[in-house]
């Protein structure tokens, strides 16, 4: 089975004075991504596609260096737009994220709705895969929220946070490129053993 991966960026350097899309990886996040890049599966990747947010690009660049391929930016794969509320401290953010998933047809204080974010990520990934050689392993590097929405779609599940990644980042799920079915659940990316 030729595999595709959806990979979420690991831990970031939180800075309330910097817009969230411009946050970069923390030292812990970078170390985890470097460890993942040493895994056998990373060297097998033939395409690495990233959202245009800094933390995703930094993660993708580490994997791309191991694979010897360039990073491609895929617009429309960014995290759900939360700019309406600005920075939320972690406890308030978790409450907001719970609400986002629980009421997917509604907007949390001006946030992009979950149904709209899902339609956006599914369209971007599907369009790219429609033109991708299914014999070439590929990784999409992005974000937990939209990654969960994509995973819900691929599994035919209703939007729910119970499908969200554990541990707050640096996880992946695997899919078969032949039929676009999820073949492994969220796994810390430095621990995944490949297929």
SULSULRA-V816264 format. One record per residue. RES is the residue in one letter. D_LAST is the distance of its C-alpha to the last C-alpha in whole Angstrom. Layout:
# SULSULRA-V816264
((RES D_LAST) (RES D_LAST))
This chain:
# SULSULRA-V816264
((X 8) (X 9) (X 8) (X 11) (X 11) (X 14) (X 15) (X 19) (X 21) (X 22) (X 25) (X 28) (X 32) (X 34) (X 37) (X 39) (X 41) (X 38) (X 37) (X 34) (X 32) (X 33) (X 32) (X 30) (X 27) (X 29) (X 29) (X 26) (X 24) (X 24) (X 23) (X 20) (X 19) (X 20) (X 18) (X 15) (X 16) (X 16) (X 12) (X 10) (X 8) (X 12) (X 13) (X 11) (X 13) (X 16) (X 17) (X 18) (X 20) (X 22) (X 25) (X 28) (X 28) (X 29) (X 26) (X 23) (X 25) (X 25) (X 21) (X 20) (X 23) (X 21) (X 18) (X 19) (X 21) (X 18) (X 17) (X 20) (X 21) (X 23) (X 23) (X 24) (X 26) (X 25) (X 28) (X 28) (X 25) (X 27) (X 27) (X 30) (X 33) (X 35) (X 38) (X 41) (X 41) (X 40) (X 38) (X 38) (X 38) (X 35) (X 36) (X 38) (X 34) (X 33) (X 35) (X 35) (X 32) (X 32) (X 35) (X 33) (X 30) (X 33) (X 35) (X 33) (X 36) (X 38) (X 38) (X 38) (X 41) (X 41) (X 37) (X 35) (X 34) (X 31) (X 31) (X 32) (X 29) (X 27) (X 29) (X 28) (X 25) (X 24) (X 26) (X 25) (X 21) (X 22) (X 25) (X 23) (X 20) (X 23) (X 23) (X 20) (X 19) (X 16) (X 14) (X 14) (X 11) (X 14) (X 14) (X 17) (X 19) (X 21) (X 22) (X 22) (X 25) (X 24) (X 20) (X 21) (X 23) (X 21) (X 18) (X 21) (X 22) (X 19) (X 19) (X 23) (X 24) (X 27) (X 27) (X 27) (X 26) (X 25) (X 21) (X 22) (X 20) (X 21) (X 22) (X 24) (X 21) (X 18) (X 16) (X 13) (X 11) (X 9) (X 10) (X 10) (X 13) (X 14) (X 16) (X 15) (X 14) (X 12) (X 9) (X 9) (X 12) (X 14) (X 13) (X 15) (X 13) (X 14) (X 12) (X 9) (X 7) (X 4) (X 0))
